[in-house]
């Protein structure tokens, strides 16, 4: 058995540094919000012939303004495609913009996808996302309290869940600043998925603590927790590695449309493996000791 609880101060310090870095990024740089939440049009083009493209932001802005739309951003992808984002465009305006861009780039552009989202739908999507996260946390709090009959277990699980939520939000802001990742519905999907993964590992550890407690009710809670974490650590790491290998492959080799979704899952999986033994369990130990005191 490893005395994990001896280093609870270190786990708290690591979490504070990671979350602090993420919050700094959110305040300083924010996110690249996609049209899923802001409204507008997102156009994906394929570029032929392939090769280095002579393109800059002024050229794209000129093409968008020529359609009497409002320019937002553009992005060149490694798979010889390009994404342009602007205010709402119809099909005729898209044809005009594509023609101007083709002449400016001296390349043939083919339309792959044109998505248009109204601003009202974008605001509604953001509102529903926040509601989904809040309901998820409340449901997990109620379920764990019902399953383990201890408020300290439920609070520990929800604190770990909120910890993972902040880590993924903050790290994704950094990814968005340095690599251009967008805050879109795929990111929200990945965020909610990783929150459930974190809770699963927490329940496994708490169930082991409950099992040990039945056999030795008088043992200190930190000793029972250390035994539980030691017993489940190898299983948790091995289980997570199978997921991490797949996500790393998708991040490095996957297409541009799913790359940052895989990055979200990768961040969430790593922080979920960490938070169950090193956030949820220390919080539970602290609450149990306060209750006895």
C-alpha positions as CSV (number, residue, x, y, z in Angstrom):
1,X,0.0,0.0,0.0
2,X,1.2,3.5,-1.0
3,X,0.6,6.4,1.4
4,X,-1.0,8.7,-1.2
5,X,-2.8,10.9,1.3
6,X,0.6,12.0,2.7
7,X,1.0,14.3,-0.4
8,X,-2.4,15.9,-0.5
9,X,-0.8,19.3,-0.4
10,X,1.1,18.5,-3.6
11,X,-2.0,17.5,-5.4
12,X,-3.7,20.7,-4.4
13,X,-0.7,22.7,-5.6
14,X,-0.7,21.0,-9.0
15,X,-4.4,21.6,-9.5
16,X,-4.1,25.2,-8.5
17,X,-1.2,25.8,-11.1
18,X,-3.1,24.0,-13.9
19,X,-6.4,25.7,-13.2
20,X,-4.7,29.1,-12.6
21,X,-3.0,28.8,-16.0
22,X,-6.2,28.0,-17.7
23,X,-8.1,30.8,-16.1
24,X,-5.4,33.3,-17.0
25,X,-5.7,32.1,-20.6
26,X,-9.5,32.5,-20.5
27,X,-9.2,36.1,-19.1
28,X,-6.3,37.1,-21.3
29,X,-7.2,35.4,-24.7
30,X,-10.6,33.9,-24.3
31,X,-11.9,31.5,-27.0
32,X,-12.4,31.4,-30.7
33,X,-16.2,31.0,-30.6
34,X,-17.6,29.1,-33.5
35,X,-20.8,30.0,-35.4
36,X,-22.6,27.3,-33.4
37,X,-22.8,29.9,-30.6
38,X,-22.4,33.3,-32.3
39,X,-24.4,32.7,-35.5
40,X,-23.1,33.3,-39.0
41,X,-21.8,31.2,-41.9
42,X,-18.9,28.7,-42.1
43,X,-17.7,27.7,-45.5
44,X,-15.2,24.8,-46.1
45,X,-13.4,24.8,-49.5
46,X,-11.0,22.3,-51.0
47,X,-8.0,23.8,-52.8
48,X,-6.6,22.4,-56.1
49,X,-3.9,22.0,-57.2
50,X,-2.3,21.2,-53.8
51,X,0.8,23.0,-52.6
52,X,1.8,26.2,-50.9
53,X,-0.9,28.8,-51.2
54,X,-0.3,32.5,-51.6
55,X,-3.0,33.8,-49.2
56,X,-3.4,36.4,-46.5
57,X,-6.2,37.8,-44.4
58,X,-6.6,40.9,-46.5
59,X,-7.4,38.8,-49.6
60,X,-10.0,36.8,-47.7
61,X,-11.5,39.9,-46.1
62,X,-11.8,41.6,-49.5
63,X,-13.6,38.6,-50.9
64,X,-16.1,38.5,-48.0
65,X,-16.7,42.3,-48.1
66,X,-17.5,42.1,-51.8
67,X,-20.5,40.0,-51.0
68,X,-21.7,42.7,-48.5
69,X,-21.2,40.3,-45.6
70,X,-19.1,40.8,-42.5
71,X,-15.8,39.0,-42.3
72,X,-15.0,37.0,-39.1
73,X,-11.9,34.7,-39.7
74,X,-10.3,32.2,-42.0
75,X,-8.1,29.2,-41.5
76,X,-5.9,27.1,-43.8
77,X,-5.7,23.4,-43.0
78,X,-3.0,20.9,-43.5
79,X,-5.2,18.7,-45.7
80,X,-5.4,21.4,-48.4
81,X,-8.7,22.8,-47.3
82,X,-9.7,26.2,-46.1
83,X,-12.4,27.5,-43.8
84,X,-13.9,31.0,-44.0
85,X,-16.2,32.4,-41.4
86,X,-18.5,35.4,-42.0
87,X,-21.9,36.8,-41.2
88,X,-24.9,35.0,-42.8
89,X,-24.2,34.2,-46.5
90,X,-26.6,32.8,-49.0
91,X,-25.6,30.5,-51.9
92,X,-25.3,33.4,-54.4
93,X,-23.0,35.4,-52.1
94,X,-20.9,32.2,-51.6
95,X,-20.5,31.8,-55.4
96,X,-19.3,35.4,-55.7
97,X,-16.8,35.0,-52.8
98,X,-15.5,31.8,-54.1
99,X,-14.9,33.3,-57.5
100,X,-12.9,36.3,-56.0
101,X,-10.9,34.0,-53.8
102,X,-10.0,31.6,-56.7
103,X,-8.7,34.5,-58.8
104,X,-6.7,36.0,-55.8
105,X,-5.2,32.6,-55.0
106,X,-4.8,31.4,-58.6
107,X,-6.3,28.1,-57.4
108,X,-9.5,26.2,-58.0
109,X,-11.8,26.2,-55.0
110,X,-14.5,23.6,-54.6
111,X,-17.3,24.0,-52.0
112,X,-17.3,21.1,-49.5
113,X,-19.7,22.5,-46.9
114,X,-21.7,25.6,-46.2
115,X,-23.2,25.9,-42.6
116,X,-25.3,28.9,-41.6
117,X,-26.6,29.4,-38.1
118,X,-28.8,32.3,-36.9
119,X,-27.7,34.4,-33.9
120,X,-30.9,33.4,-32.0
121,X,-30.0,29.6,-32.3
122,X,-26.4,30.4,-31.3
123,X,-27.5,32.0,-28.0
124,X,-30.0,29.2,-27.4
125,X,-27.2,26.6,-27.9
126,X,-25.0,28.3,-25.3
127,X,-27.8,28.5,-22.8
128,X,-28.7,24.8,-23.2
129,X,-25.0,23.9,-22.8
130,X,-24.8,25.6,-19.4
131,X,-28.0,24.0,-18.3
132,X,-26.7,20.6,-19.4
133,X,-23.5,21.0,-17.4
134,X,-25.4,22.2,-14.3
135,X,-28.0,19.4,-14.4
136,X,-25.2,16.8,-14.9
137,X,-23.4,18.0,-11.8
138,X,-26.6,18.0,-9.7
139,X,-27.6,14.6,-10.9
140,X,-24.2,13.1,-10.1
141,X,-24.3,14.7,-6.6
142,X,-27.7,13.2,-5.9
143,X,-26.8,9.8,-7.3
144,X,-23.6,9.4,-5.3
145,X,-25.2,10.6,-2.1
146,X,-28.0,8.0,-2.7
147,X,-25.5,5.2,-3.5
148,X,-23.0,5.7,-0.7
149,X,-25.3,7.4,1.9
150,X,-22.5,9.9,2.7
151,X,-22.5,13.5,1.8
152,X,-18.7,13.7,1.9
153,X,-18.5,11.1,-0.9
154,X,-21.0,13.1,-3.0
155,X,-19.2,16.4,-2.4
156,X,-15.8,14.8,-3.2
157,X,-17.1,13.5,-6.6
158,X,-18.7,16.8,-7.5
159,X,-15.5,18.8,-6.6
160,X,-13.5,16.5,-8.8
161,X,-16.1,16.9,-11.6
162,X,-15.9,20.7,-11.3
163,X,-12.1,20.5,-11.2
164,X,-12.1,18.5,-14.5
165,X,-14.6,21.0,-16.0
166,X,-12.2,24.0,-15.1
167,X,-9.1,22.1,-16.4
168,X,-10.6,21.2,-19.7
169,X,-12.1,24.7,-20.2
170,X,-8.8,26.4,-19.3
171,X,-6.5,24.1,-21.3
172,X,-8.8,24.4,-24.4
173,X,-8.4,28.1,-24.2
174,X,-4.7,27.7,-24.4
175,X,-5.1,25.2,-27.3
176,X,-7.3,27.8,-29.0
177,X,-4.8,30.6,-28.6
178,X,-1.8,28.6,-29.8
179,X,-3.4,26.3,-32.4
180,X,-6.6,28.0,-33.4
181,X,-9.1,25.5,-31.8
182,X,-12.7,26.7,-31.9
183,X,-15.2,26.6,-29.1
184,X,-18.0,24.6,-30.9
185,X,-20.5,21.9,-30.3
186,X,-17.9,19.2,-30.7
187,X,-16.0,20.7,-27.8
188,X,-19.1,20.7,-25.7
189,X,-19.7,17.0,-26.5
190,X,-16.1,16.2,-25.6
191,X,-16.4,18.1,-22.3
192,X,-19.6,16.4,-21.2
193,X,-18.1,13.0,-22.2
194,X,-14.9,13.4,-20.1
195,X,-17.0,14.5,-17.1
196,X,-18.8,11.2,-17.1
197,X,-15.4,9.3,-17.4
198,X,-14.0,11.1,-14.4
199,X,-17.1,10.2,-12.3
200,X,-16.8,6.5,-13.3
201,X,-13.2,6.3,-11.8
202,X,-14.3,8.1,-8.7
203,X,-17.1,5.7,-8.1
204,X,-14.8,2.7,-8.4
205,X,-12.4,4.2,-5.7
206,X,-15.3,5.1,-3.4
207,X,-16.8,1.7,-3.7
208,X,-13.5,0.1,-2.7
209,X,-13.3,2.4,0.3
210,X,-16.8,1.3,1.3
211,X,-15.9,-2.4,1.0
212,X,-12.8,-2.0,3.2
213,X,-14.8,0.0,5.7
214,X,-17.3,-2.8,6.2
215,X,-14.4,-5.2,7.1
216,X,-12.6,-2.7,9.3
217,X,-14.9,0.1,10.5
218,X,-12.5,1.5,13.1
219,X,-9.6,2.1,10.6
220,X,-8.7,5.7,9.8
221,X,-10.4,7.0,6.7
222,X,-7.1,8.1,5.1
223,X,-5.7,4.5,5.5
224,X,-8.8,3.0,3.9
225,X,-8.5,5.6,1.0
226,X,-4.8,4.8,0.5
227,X,-5.6,1.1,0.3
228,X,-8.4,1.7,-2.2
229,X,-6.4,4.0,-4.5
230,X,-3.5,1.5,-4.4
231,X,-5.8,-1.3,-5.3
232,X,-7.5,0.5,-8.2
233,X,-4.6,2.6,-9.6
234,X,-3.1,-0.1,-12.0
235,X,-6.6,-0.9,-13.3
236,X,-7.4,2.8,-13.9
237,X,-4.1,3.5,-15.6
238,X,-4.3,0.5,-17.9
239,X,-7.9,1.3,-18.8
240,X,-7.0,4.9,-19.6
241,X,-4.0,4.0,-21.7
242,X,-6.1,2.1,-24.2
243,X,-8.2,5.3,-24.6
244,X,-5.1,7.6,-24.7
245,X,-3.4,5.6,-27.5
246,X,-6.5,6.0,-29.7
247,X,-6.9,9.7,-28.9
248,X,-3.2,10.5,-29.6
249,X,-3.5,8.8,-33.0
250,X,-6.7,10.8,-33.8
251,X,-5.0,14.0,-32.7
252,X,-1.9,13.4,-34.8
253,X,-3.4,11.7,-37.9
254,X,-7.1,12.6,-37.8
255,X,-8.8,15.1,-40.1
256,X,-9.1,18.8,-39.2
257,X,-12.9,18.4,-38.4
258,X,-12.3,16.0,-35.5
259,X,-8.7,16.9,-34.4
260,X,-9.7,19.3,-31.6
261,X,-12.5,17.0,-30.5
262,X,-9.9,14.4,-29.9
263,X,-7.7,16.9,-28.1
264,X,-10.6,17.7,-25.8
265,X,-11.1,14.0,-25.0
266,X,-7.4,13.6,-24.5
267,X,-7.2,16.5,-21.9
268,X,-10.4,15.3,-20.2
269,X,-9.1,11.7,-20.0
270,X,-5.8,12.7,-18.4
271,X,-7.4,15.0,-15.9
272,X,-10.1,12.4,-15.1
273,X,-7.4,9.8,-14.3
274,X,-5.7,12.4,-12.0
275,X,-8.8,13.9,-10.3
276,X,-10.4,10.7,-9.0
277,X,-7.5,9.6,-6.7
278,X,-5.9,13.0,-6.2
279,X,-8.9,15.4,-5.9
280,X,-12.1,13.5,-5.1
281,X,-10.4,11.3,-2.5
282,X,-8.5,14.0,-0.6
283,X,-11.7,16.1,-0.5
284,X,-13.7,13.2,0.9
285,X,-11.0,12.4,3.5
286,X,-10.9,16.1,4.6
287,X,-14.7,16.2,5.0
288,X,-14.8,12.8,6.9
289,X,-12.2,14.0,9.3
290,X,-14.1,17.3,9.9
291,X,-17.3,15.3,10.5
292,X,-15.6,13.1,13.1
293,X,-13.9,16.1,14.8
